[in-house]
Amino acid sequence: MRIIFTAIALLLAALLAGCASAIGQGGPELGEESVRYGVITRIEPVSLEGDHQLGLGAVLGAAAGGIIGHQFGGGSGRDVATVIGAVGGGLAGNAIQNRYVDRRPGQHIFVRLDNGVTIAVTEPADPALRVGDRVRVQGRGMDARVVRG
């Protein structure tokens, strides 16, 4: 029985680790923000998907899979079936959750920076932004956002 609880605890720890964000990997140090200025040259509409982090679907699937797996075998075989059921249920629950994630309108914004370099930022749709607008790009990578003037 101890092995079951250990396996479930490890699975939950792995699920939660997938939700954690990395700090200080290739970006500005804490408290600093990168700001660049430029002009929007092109805007393309896109469809954004929701967040694909492991979440409630994975946790519920793991619990259900563990319970179902525990019904099979005996002794150490039952423990193995429980762990396999928990892992399989977690993966299935996450896949089901991500299949039904809402899509929302977004835009792929191309900005020619003052230094001549063109960058592209994908973010939720902002009807206030137009081609030719003077903007600032705050942040870097996945955290970059385009803001007017």
PyMOL commands that set and color helices and strands:
alter all, ss='L'
color gray80, all
select helices_A, chain A and resi 2-19+56-69+76-99+141-143
alter helices_A, ss='H'
color red, helices_A
select strands_A, chain A and resi 35-49+103-113+118-124+134-138+145-148
alter strands_A, ss='S'
color yellow, strands_A
deselect
rebuild
show_as cartoon
